[in-house]
Amino acid sequence: MNEFEKYKELKVAGKTPAEVFQIARKDGVDEIKMIRLLRQVFNLSLTEAKEVIVNGKTGGSLSAHQQSLAKPVEQALDHKEERSGN
């Protein structure tokens, strides 16, 4: 049996990528395997699969999630530059 057979059957039964994500998450599927699962079962792009995961975990969009990461990174870089005297 293919490692994603259960999830392929869920797709055939009419489940959406978001619904399959939640089921796989409860099954303990890790994030890397989840990306492979969504891409293989639903023929999603990498970006689409990541969007499903971020939305399923946070309720927000991938772009909003990425933007929320940008400010702390910028602050850390500014702090590093201040400490090095640049």
N, C-alpha and C positions, 0 to 999 in steps of 0.2 A: 504494500500500500504506500502510495506517495505520502511524504510527510505533511502535505497540505490537503490531502484528499477530503478530510472532514470539512475544511473551509470551502473547498470547491463545491461540495454538496450543499453547503449553506447558501452559496451564491446561486446555485441552480434553484434552490428553494425560494429565492427572491430576496435574500438578505443583502443589504447595502454594504459598501466598504466600511462605513462607520459602525454598523452593527457587528460585522465580522471582527473588526478591531476590538470591540468591547468583549466579545466572546473569547478571542485569542488571548487578550490581556488577562482575563479571568483564568485561562488555561496556563498562564505563566510564560507565555511567549515573550522573549526579550525583544528589545527595540530593533536590533539588527535583523533578527529573523522575521520580525513583524514587517519590516520594509520589504524583504524578499517575498513574504507571503502575499502582501497586498499587490505587489508588482506582478507576481506570477498569476495569482488567482483572478485579479481584476484588470490585468494588463495596464496598470497605472505607470506613469512616469515616476522618476525618483521624487520630484517636487510634489506631485499629487499624493504619493504615498506618505511623504513627510507631513503634508497638509492634513491628511486624515488622522495621523498620529497626534500631531500638536492639537488639533481641534478636539480629538477624543480625550486628551489629557487635561487641556486647559479651557476648552470651550471657545478659544480664540483662533485667530488665523495664524498661519505660518509667518506672514510678513509682520504682524503685530508682535509675535514672539521674537523674531529676529531683531526688531527695533528695540524691544525691551532689553535685549542683550547688549546693544550697541553703547548705551550710555555708561554702564559700569566698565566696559572695556576702555572707552575713551577716558574715563576718570582715572583708571589704573595707569594708562599710558601717560596722562598728564602728570600724575603723581611721580611716576618713574623719571620723567624728564626733569621735574623739579628737584628730585633727589640727586640726579646726576649733574645738575647745574646747567642744563641746556635751556 
